[in-house]
Amino acid sequence: MMASKEDSSTRLTGSESSDSRKGRGAQQDGRMTGSDTVLSPCPEEEEEDADSMEGSEPYCLAEEEEDDGESGMERRMDEREESRARESRKRRREREPSEGRATLSSSSSDEEEEAEEENEVEEDEREVEAWLAADLRDLAAPGWRAVPSLRQREIGWGAQFVRRACGARGLVQRLELQGSLEQHTGCVNTLHFNPSGTCLASGSDDLRVVLWDWARRRVQLEFDSGHKSNVFQAKFLPHSGDSTLAMCARDGQIRVAELSATQRCKSTKRVAQHKGAAHKLALEPDSPCTFLSAGEDAVVFGIDLRLDRPATKIVLVKDSNRNIGLYTIFVNPANVHQFAVGGRDQYVRIYDRRKINESDNYGVLKKFCPSHLVSSETKTNITCLVYSHNGTELLASYNDEDIYLFDASLPDGAEYSRRYKGHRNDVTVKGVNFYGPCSEFVVSGSDCGHIYLWDKYSSRIIQFMKGDRGGVVNCLEPHPCLPMLATSGLDHDVKLWAPTAEVPTILKGLKEVIKKNKRERDEDSMRYGYRYDTQLLWFLMRHRRLQRSRRTEGEVDESWSSADSSNEEDMGPDSMQCMSS
């Protein structure tokens, strides 16, 4: 809108005489014909771009002037704003009495309407700026400098060089795409590095698991997972010599793959079965044979591969006698007896395996939730949660809400300590993670197809990268010992990111994307009840295409007919890990 006004104002030449201006003013009093056009000068406004990564000012969402390098997304945003403005003018004209419509066609009324629309846009921008600035803090001074650190390493004082470099803000701001790993024929739902970081495991809707030599961009091993529906997670068990891979999927099965040193899969076997999709596994940091699983049937299983019957039910997650389907689980790395779960309500629940008594508060040790979501009428889910490197903090991503950081050492019911805004988490079960050896940053994908990195302390966005072409980024896996990140989503490949850019990112387009995400989230909250019907429709269409493709290849699709598949009563549109947007 601003660009169109500036174009109009340029039609008035500086040589226009005062008489002609007076004549034009008389015409504005009602003596103009319908074919004449009145152009009123618009004062030029200098907009300050506050997308500085090192500044202390909050995000400024004032619109930037268009330039020759404007992206297609930004042009579509402008067109949408203009379309909304035209609809607003049309509605106001329809509300006016018939005898006043002739007056509305005059130039003075048009100017009033344009001024009103401009005020509305400015008010919306101020509201979004205030919303973003409410939880921001100043960025701390950089804690790592490249040249002094390199000099210290040269003289033998750089034992912590790599570790400190991985947590340096300057390198995070230089992350850029290195390439992609292409082998899957479906959405890639899970990524996991082995403990040494030499191998990357990925699982997909195509029911295959691929082990990558990511540095050489080649496949080490590819095998059939044994699952009958979308593979949601595949993880190397620690201290197993990379020979044991635990997996879970939408069919509710928990399976274990035994790998050989000759790069082949010896076997896969089922060790547990949920009555609903199983989205996440939780590893114990020092155990090569035990781990936890959580399912949409609200059950948490403890798996011990040394037993003849590996699965033991640890707890049934309930609240007010209602089962809470689970999407995520994570073991406290500093206290392996404790684990946290999240799912189909707004609470992060922490349990201690030594103290679970389901008759006492349903076995919950303590639970956290942002105070404004406790009594919220909107259906809010937790799609992913993770502990920090030392177990003192918990990060939780909420469905179509923000990301919240909790102090895990505080008592039951404590408020969140940080809030991270700007992304959108709506159409998939989206992940979230810490980045850096000391959990210095927060990283998440978004429905808009971008990857966001926030400084954990200040809650400011310091990196913003275009991810999947398919529009949604779900998985984000930091390398265990290098400043590198692997991501995946609706695209059928895995993307690798490293800090090789010559200059820090300028966060181009961030303001427009944040405004778009916020506006769409507000609009969807007004018609929330209809969204899940739409998601279910997309899921059914997508599954039907998958069936047709398998019949073409002569395969039998058992994902719905198996006796071990999920109970339909426990399933729903929320159960999809990745789904067409």
N, C-alpha and C positions, 0 to 999 in steps of 0.2 A: 504494500500500500504506500509506503513511504517513497519508494522509487517512482511510482506513477505520479505522485504529487510533485516530485522534483522535476520530472519530465514536463509536467504541465506548466510549472512556474518558469521554465526556461523559455517558453514561447513569448513571454513578455520581454521585449527588448528594452535596453537601457535608454534608448533615444525616444521613448514614448513621451509625448508632450503632456503637460498638465491638463490642457483642454481635452485631449482624447481620454485622459483618465476621468475627468469630470463627466464627459459624455457617457463613458462606460458606467459610471456610478448612477447616472440618470436611467440608463437602460436597466440597471438592477432594480430600480424602483417599480418596474412593471411595464416598461415601454418597449421591451425586446420581443421579437418574434420568436416562434417556437423553434425555428431553424438556427437561431444564433446561439453561440456558446460563450459563456463567461469564464474567464480564467483568473483565478485569484492567486496572488503570489503566496507561497508558503515559506515561512522563515526557515532558514537552514539550521539544522540542529546537529551539533557535534556529539556523536555517540562515543563513549569511552569503552573500549574492549578490555574487559577485566579478566581475560582467560589466562593471566599470568600464572605460571606454576609456582613461583617463589613469592608472590605477593601475599599480603595479609588481608586484602579486601575480599568480601564475599563475591560469589559468582554474579556477574552483571549480565542480564539477559536482554538488554536493549538490542534491537535489531541492527545488524551491520549493513553498510551499503553494499549493493551487489557489485561484483567485479567480473572480469572476463573468465575467471577460473571457477565460478560458482558451480557446485555440483548439482546433479539432477535432483538429488533429494531436496536440496534447499529450494530449487525452483518449484518443485511440487508443493513444498510447504507454503511458499508465497502464493501459489495458485489456490491452495486450499483456504488460506486466510482471505483472499479476495472473494472467493466463492461464498464464504461465510458472511462477509460484509454485505455482499449483494443480497443474500437471503434476508439479512437483518433489515436492510432498507425496504425490501419488498413487504415484509411483515408489518413494518411501521406504516407504510402507505395504506395497506389494507385496513389498519385500525383507524385511520383518519376518516372523519365524516366527509361525505361526497362533496359538500360545498367548499371544503378546504383543499381538495386535490389540485385545483388549478394553482393555488398558492405554492404547493409543494414542488411544482415543476419549475418554479423560479430559481434563479441562481443563488439567492440568499438562503433559501431553504436547503439547497444542496450543500452549501458551505456549512450550515449548521449540522447537517447530518454527518458530513465528513469529519467535522470537529468532534462530534459525539462519538463516532466510531474510533477516531484516533485516541480519544480519552479512554474508551473501553479497552483498547489494545494496551495502552500504557498502564491502565489499572491491572490488567491481567499479568503484565510483565512484572509489576511491582509485587503482586501477590506471589508469583513464582520465586522472585528474588528473595522475598521475606521468608518463604518456605525453605529455600535452600540455606539461607544464612543463619537460620535459627540454631543449627547444631554445628556450625563451623568454628574452628579455632585457627590461630596463626600457625603456619608451618614453622617447625623448629629449624635451627641452623643446620646445614649439612654436617653429618657426623663422619663422613669419609671423603678424603681428597686423593685423587689418583696419583699425582706426581709425588707427594711426600710418602705415600704408601709404597710406590714402586721403588723409591730410593731406599726405604727401610728394608724391603725384601732383598734388594741387591746386596746389602751388607749383613744379611742373615737375621734381620729382626721382623721378618714378614710371615711368621707362622700362621697368623690369622688373616692373611691377605685375601684369600678366596672367600672365606666366610664373611668378612666385612664387605667385600665388594658385592656379594650377592644381596646384601641388605642396603646397598647405596641407592639413594633416591635418584642421583644423576644417571645411573645405569638403567633404572626402571623407566625413566623418561626417554631413553634411547632404544627401547625395545622396538623391533620391527620384524616383519615376516621373513623367515629364512627359506621356507619351502613347505611342501606338504608330502604326506605319506599316503599313497593311494593303492588300496587293495580291496577294501570292503565294497559291497554292493547295497548297503543300507546305511541308515543313520548310525553314527558312532556314539554309543551311550556311555562308554567307560574308558578311562585311561589310567595306567598305573606304572610307574617306574620300579624296577627292582631296586633293592637297597643300595647297590653300588652305582646305579644310574646308567648302566651300559645298555640296558634293554628296556623297551617300552611295550606294555601289553595293552591291546585295544579289543573291545567287544562291540558287537553291532546287532542291528535288527536282522542281519542276514544269518544269525545264529552261529557265526564263526568267531573265533578268537585268533588274533594275529600277534606274534611276538616280533618286534622290530629291532634291527640294528639301526637306530635312528640317526647315528652320526654318518653312516654310509648310505642312508635312505634305502635300505633293502630289507626284505622279509627274511627273518631267521626261521620261523616256523608258523604254519597256519594249520588249524585243526577245527573239527566240528565240536562245538561245546557240549553236545548231547541234550541241550535244552530244546523245548518245543515252541518257545516264543521269545520275544525280544530279550537279548542278553543285556542286563542292566549294570553288572559290575563283574570285574575279574581282577584279582589281586594276588601278588606274590606273597606267600607266607614268609615272614622274616626268618633268617638263619636256617633256611631249608636248602641252601645251595641253588636257589632258583629252580628247584625241581617240583615244587608243589604250588598249584594255582587254584585258589578258591573262587567260585563263580556263583552268581544268583541271577534270576531272570523273572520275567513277567509270569511264567508258568508256576511260580512259587517254589521251584526246586532250588536247593542248595547243593551244588556239585563240586567235586574236587578233581582236578586233572593232574595226573602223574607224568612228569616230563623227564626225558632221558638226556644224558650229556651228548648224545649223537643227534640232537635237534629233531626229536620226534616225540609225539604224544603216545605214551604206552597205554593209557586208559583214562576214562572219566567215569566217575561213579556218583550216584546220588547219596547224600549223607543226611538230608533233612527235607521236609516238605511243608511249606506254608499253605494255608487255605486262602490264598490271595497272592498278589504280586509281591515279590521280594526285591526291594530296590537297592539296599545297601548291606554291606558287611563291615564289621569293625574288627580290626586286627589288634592283638595284644603285642606290644612292641618287641618283646623278647621271646615269644613263644612260636616255635615252628609247627605246632600241632593243634593249637586252640584258637578259636575266634568266635565272634557273635554274629547273629543275623537277625534282621527285623523285617516283618511283613505287614501287609495290609490287613491281616487277620488279627492284628494287635499283639501278636506273640513275639517274644524275644527268645531265641534258641541259643544255648551255649553248645558249641561243636568241639568235641575232643576226638581227634582222629586216632587216638590210641585205644579207644573203646570199641567193642563190638557193635554197640548201638551208640553212634557218635552224638546224636542230638538229645539235649535235655532242655525242657522248658524252664526258663529262668523266671519269667514274669508275664502275666497278661496285663497289658496297659489298659487301665479303665479310669473313668471319671464319672461320678454320679450314676454308677451301674451301667454305663455305656462304654462299649469297647472303642478304643481310639486307634484307628488304622495308622500304621507307621510308614514313613517314607525315608527315615534316616536314623542312623545310630553311629556313635563314636565312643571309643574307650579313652579314658583319661590317661595320657602318656606318663604322667607322674604318679598315678595311683591306679593300677590296672584293675582294682576291685570296683572302681566306679565307672559308670558309663552313662551317656546322655542319649535321649531319644526325642524325636519330634515327628509330627504327622498331622492328622486331620483335626487339629484344634490349635489354639494359639499358644500353648504352653510348652516350654522346654522343661523336660523332666530328667532329673538326675537320680540314679539308683546306686546303691552299694550292695554288691552281691552277697556280702556277709550279713546284711541287715534287712533283707527283704521279707516283710510280713504283710501279705495282701489284706489282712484284716485291719491294719493300722495305716490309714491314709493310702490305701491301695499299694503299699510298699514303696512309695515315693520318698526319697531322702529330702529333696527340695525341688522347687520348680520356679521358673522365671517367666515373666511376660511383660512387655511394655504396658504401662498402666492404661493407656488410651485404647488398647486392644482387649482388655479384660472383659469389658461389657459391650464390645462392639457387636452390632447386629450383622455386620458383613462376615461372610464365611471366610475365615482366615486359616491357612495351613502353613506349616513349616516344611519347606521342600528339602532343606539341607542344613546340617549344623556340623561344626568341627571345633575341636579343642585347639588352643594355641600350643606352641612347641613345648611349653613347660606346664601345661594343664591349668594355668591360672585364669584363663579367659575362654569364653564360649562365644562363637559367632553363629548366628542363625539368620537364614534367609526366608522371608515370609512371602507367600503367594500373593501377588499383586499388592505388595506393600514394600517396605524398605528392608535393609539389612541391619541387624542390631547386635551389639557387642555387650556381653554380660560378664561381670566379675564372678567367676565360679566359686570363689572363696567366701562370698557374702551369704548371709542367711536367706532362708526361704522367702520369696516374694520381693526380693530386691529389684530396684529399677535398673534399666539398661544404662551403660556408661557412655556408649557412642552410638551414633546412627549414621548410616551411609545411604545417600540418596542419588537419584539421577537415572538409574537403570530401570528396566521393567521385567518383572517375573510373573508371567501370567499363563502362557499357553503350554508350558512343559514343566516337568519336575526338575527344576534348575538347581545346579550346584553352586557352592561358594567355597572359598578357600583362603587361607593365609598365604602370603608370599614373603620370602625372606627367611634366613636362618633363625631369626628371633621374632618371627611373625610381625615384621614391621609394616606390612601392607595387607590390604584386603583386595581380593580379585573376584570378579563375578562376570558371567555372561549376561546377555539381555535379549529380550524379544526383538529388539531393533537390529540385532545382528552384530552388535559391537561388544568389545571387551573393555571393562572398566577396572582401573586400579586406583584405590584410595589410599592416601596416607592414613595409617591407623589412628594416630594421635589427633590430627587436625580434622579428619573426615573430609578432606579436600580431594577432588579427583586430580591425579597427577599424570595419568596415562589413559588414553582413549584410542582404541584401535578397531578398525573394521575387521570383523571375523568372518562368519559364514555367509556365503552368498544366499543360502537357503533362508536366512533371516533370523535364526535363533542359535545362540551359543549356550551349550549346557554344561560341558565338562572343562575343568581347568586344573591342570596337574603341574605343579612346579617341580623342577629337577631337584633331587635331594642334595646336590652339592655344587651345582653350577648356576649362574644367573640366566636361566632358561625356563621357558614355559611351553607346555603342550596344551592345545585346546581342540575341541571338537563339538559338533552339534548336528544340525539337520543335513549338512553336507556329508558326503560319503568318504571324506578324507580326514586326516589328522594334520593340524597346522603346528609348525614349530616357530617359536619367537626367541630372539636373542638381542642383546643390546649392542647392535652394530651400527646404528644410525650416527651420522657425523654430528648432528645437532639435536637437542631435545625436541620433543614433539611440541607443536604449537596448538594442539587441541582444536584443530580446525573443524567447524561444524558441531562442536559439542553443545553449544547453547541451543541451537535449533533442535537437536535430537532430544535434549532434556525437556524442552518445552513440549515437544510432540509426545514424549512418553508420559509426561504429567497430565496433559490434556486428555489423552486416550484413557489413562487410568481413571481420571475423574468421570469421564463419560461412561465408562464401563461400570463404575460403581453405582450409577443410577439405574442401570438395567442388568444388574448382577445375575438375576435369576435366569436370564436367557442364555448366558454364556456357556454353561455346561452342556446345554442341549446342542449348541453349535459345535463344541468340542467333540461330543459323542458322535455327531454326524461325520465330522472329519475322520474320526477314528474308524468308523464302520467303512467309509469309502476307501480308506488307506488299506485296511485289512482285506477288503474285497480285491483290490488290485494285487496284493501279495498272493492271495489264493490263486488268482488267474495266472500269474507268472509262474507259480509252482506247478500248476496243472500243465502249462505249456512245456515245462521241463520234464514232465512225467513223474513228479514227486507227489507224495500224499501229504496233505496238510493236516497235522494232528493237533494243532495248537488249541483248538476248541473242543475236540472230541475226546481227548485223553482223560482217563480216570484220575490222573494226578494233576490235572489242570486246576486253575483257580475256581473257587466257588463264585458263581455269578452274583450271588447276593452280596459278596464282599468286594466285587469289582465295580468299576465305574469309570467315567471319563477321566477322573483324577489319576487313574492308575497308569496312564501312558507316560513313559519316560520322554519320548520324543514324538512329535506329532506335527503334521503339516500345518503351517500357519497361514 
